[in-house]
Amino acid sequence: ESDKSRPSTVRYSQSTDGGKSFMPTTAIDENPCPCCNVQLAADVENNVYISWRKVFGDGETQIRDMVVVSSSDSGKTFSSPVKIHEDNFNFNGCVHVGAPMEVDSKGNLHVVWYTGKENSPGIYYATSSDRGQTFSQPVPILTSDWVPPQRVYLAIDDNDVTWITWEDATGHSTNEKIWRYDETKAMIYAAKVTPDGKVIKFDKPITVEEGKSPAIASGNNLVSIVWTGNDNSVQCA
């Protein structure tokens, strides 16, 4: 909120009647990064997960790392926020990208996110086998000396293979040296992670021309990726 008397808040609600009505909202966190794409995932075991970029500290020193809260009772109560990783990304502003999540058939939580942490900015992947209480060591998906904020999404197929798609703005984006998602031009790439943790990246982009904002879904042994072209058209593969 631009009104400083109304601080940013992560809030949660749910519908039990197919969207006809929603329960009163519950405040989850009082100090989130206000523009960083809150994400949610749920499974058939009544577990609900919410991720966002939380602000730690104030003034010139503001750590903005990704956190996850979990609920084992269909969203009635939530745990305290758990950092996906101690990135210690120090930035006094919003980067406008979040941490999408998915749950596989064994109940493992998979997450991808962007961080601008010192010396190793980029896109990372991790998993949790204890319902969001702890996370594995991050696996780099895209790293370099300089990686501007870029969007990444994931999906899990019928064989528990994790599919990841992301923007790679290297050599394309006008967003150079700015820790904010702005005027992004990128090629869209994809990778898959096998159930044993092996990351297989596809060498060539799935796009012929520049695009942005990819999303991915899987079902019936198919994986589909959609993105926005530079002419604002919706494209798919």
Secondary structure, DSSP 8 states (H G I E B T S, - for coil): --STTS---EEE---SSTTS-----EEEESSB-TTS--EEEE-TTS-EEEEEEEEES-TT--EEEEEEEEESSTTSS----EES-----B-SS-------EEE-TTS-EEEEEEE--TT--EEEEEEESSTTSS----EEEEE-S------EEEEE-TTS-EEEEEEE-TTT-S-TT-SS--S--BEEEEEEE-TT--EEE-SS-S-SS-EEEEEEEEETTEEEEEEEETTS-EEE-
